[in-house]
Amino acid sequence: MSNLQFRQSKYRFSPSWIGTLATILCIPVFIKLGLWQYHKAEQKRALQSTFDAYLHASPVALPGKLGDVEAWRYRHVRLYGEYEPKYQIILDNQVFQERVGYHVVTPLHIRGGQDYVLVDRGWIPAQAEHGKLPAIATSSGIQEVIGHVWLPSTKYYSLESPQSGWQTIWQNMDISRYAKTVPFKVLPLVLRLDADSQADGFVRDWPLPAERIETNVSYAYQWFGFAVTALAIYIYMSMKKIE
């Protein structure tokens, strides 16, 4: 690669083709991964701003037609209805204070209509024998449910294999899958019960949108650092001393 060679003091720049190829491949990958982590941090900041804007807002009722569901993210909502424990599910592998347990998600038949909404009632501990389901008490009659809207991610990795029949334990909150499983219309959102709500809640220590944002920023700087380091190593290894 004589066309890449030039003299500088008592050294010349003479990179190998392997080093050049490796650098060309690695640096863009490192930069892309750094930007990915940085954009994740920015998305969390934006979500946290939306969450904070609705944090102390008065709860509102859901309209008959939601329209843009995304516009309801983190909105504070008050509903009246009756729990339907027959179609209740529990989300596995939920951790609270380093203890493994479940989140209890129960459909609520909204009073005065045919629609149902899923209510995440909070965390309960798992049994010592993990395969044994915990007993979950659910009150009958009309409940006043107050909470904020959670829109579960549709992007997740699951090892679950398709099974026929009703499944109580789920690995992820998949509203689309749930809607296809139950014999009623369910709204495309989940209501996370407020900590002070009396509607049969359990431990409600909900994660904030900006949690672990420092980790994303740290990873972004690490990847950018790898890109700079790769370039520095490439230049250093390419400098040959003139005899």
N, C-alpha and C positions, 0 to 999 in steps of 0.2 A: 504494500500500500504506500508506494513512494510518493503518490500525490498528496498523502496526508502528512508527509514529513516536512518539518521546517526546523531550522536551527534557532536555538535560544540559549545564549551563553554557551556552556559546555554540555548542554543536553539537547536532544532532539525529540520531537513528539512522533513516536512510531507505534501506534496502537496495533494490536493483533486483530484479526478479523473476528475471532471468537469473542474477545472482550468487547469489541464494537457492537457485535450482534446482541450479546447479553445485555449491554447497557441500553441499547435501543429498545429492547423488549421489556426490561425491568422498570425503567424510569416512568414510562407512561402508565404502567400498571400501578406503581406506588402512588403516583399522583391521583389516578382515578379512585383508588381506595381511600386516599385522604380526603378527596372531595366528597365521596360518598358519606363518610363519617361526619364531615363538617355539615353537609346538607341535612343529615339526620338530627344534628344538634339544633340547626336553625328551625327545622320542622317542630321539634319539641318546644322551642322558645315560642313559636307562633301558637301552638296548642295551649301552652301554659297561659299566654295572654288571653286567649278565649276563655279558658277555665276561670281565670281570675275575674274576668268581666262579669261572669254569671254567678260567681261564688256567693255573693250576698244579695242577689236579685230575688224578688218575691216569686214564689212558684206559680207557674201558669198551667192551664189545662191544655192537653193535646187537642188539636182540631180534628174534625172528622176526616179531613184529607191532609196528610203531612206535607205534601209537595216535595221540596228539596230536603231530604233527610239530613244531609250534611249540615244544613243550617240549624239543626236542633242539637248538634254536638255540645255536650256539657250544659244544656239548658236545665234550669231548675223547674221541675214539673210536679204537680199534685194531681193524683187520680183517686177515684173511688171505684172499688170493685171487689170481686171475690176470688180468692186463690183457688186454683184447680190442681191439687197435689198429685192427681193421677198422672199428669204429664210433666211432673217435676224432674229435673235433671241435676246432677252434681258434677262440677268441674274438678277433675283430679289434679294432683300435684300442685296444690296451692299452698304457699308457705307463709306463715305468720310467726314472727319472733322465733325463727329457726325451727318451727314445728310444721310438719307436713299435715295437710288436711284437704278440705274441699270448699268450694263455693256452692251455695245452694241457690239454684235458679228455678223460680216457680212462675208459671204463667198466671196472669191476673185477668179475669174476665171483666172488662171495663163496664161499669154500670151504664145502662141505657143504650147499649149497642151490641154488636156481634163481635167486635174486635177484642183481641187479647194482646197483652204486652208482657214480655218477660221481665221479671223482677229479680235482680241479684240481691238476695237477702243477707249476704255476708259469708264469713268463714266459720267453719266448724272443724274441730280436730278429727283426724282419722283414728280408727280403732287400732289397738296394738296389733291385731291381726288385720292387715291392710285389706284383705279380700272381703272382710265383713263390713257390710254397709252400716253406717250410724243411724240411729233412730232420729227422725226429724219431725218435730211437732209443728203442725200448721193449723191455725185457727180457722174456723168456718165463719161465714157471714161477711158482711160488707166491711172492708178495710179502707182506711185513709192512708194512701201510699204517697210519700214525698221523697223525691230523690233527684239525682241528676242523670242526664242521658249519656249512655255509653254506647259508642258505635264500635263493636269488636272488629279487629283487623281481619281481612279476608285472606291475608298472606301468612301462612304458617306451615310448618312441617309436621306431619303427623305419621305415626307408625300404626295407626288404627287400620284394621282390615274391615271391609264391609261385612256387616252381619244383618241377618234378617230379624225382624221383631223389634220390640221396644228395648232401648238401651238406657239404663239409668245413669251410668258413669260415662262421661264424655271427657276427652282429652283437651278439646278446644271448644269455644263458643262459636258454633257455626249456625247463624240464624237461617241461612238458606236451607241447610240440611234439616234444621228443626221444623221449618215451615212445611217441608215436604213430608214430614213424619207424622204430624198431628192433624186431626180432623177439623181444624178451625183456622180462621185467619189470624195470623200473628203479625204485629207491626215489626218493621225491620230495624228495631233498636232494642236496647236493654236499659232498664231503669235501675241504677245502683241506689239502694236504699240509704237515706240520710242516717247519720249516726244517732240522731235524737228521735228518729221515727219510731212509733210504737207498733208498726205493722209487722210483728213477728220477725224481727231482725236478729242476726247473730253478730259476730265480730265484724265491724265495718271500718276498716283502716285502708281506705282506697288509695291506690298509687297516684301520685301527681304526674301530669304529662311530662314535666321537666326532670323527673327522677333519672339519675345516671347520666345527665347531660355532660357532666365533667368527664365521664369516661369516654363519650363520643369525641369530645374536643381533644382529649389526650391521645386517643387513637389516631385522630386526624393529623396531629403534629408528629406522631411517630411515623406515620406513612410518608409525610412530607420529608421528615428527617432521613428516612431510608433512601428517598430519591436523591437528596443532596449527597448523602454518603456514597451512594452508588456512583454518582458523577465524579466525586472526589477520588474514589478508588480507581476509577477508570483513567482519570488524568494522571494520577500518580504512577500507576502501573505502565502507562504508555510512554513515560519519559525515560529515554535511554541515554546513558552517559556516553559522550563521545570520547573514544580512546585517543 
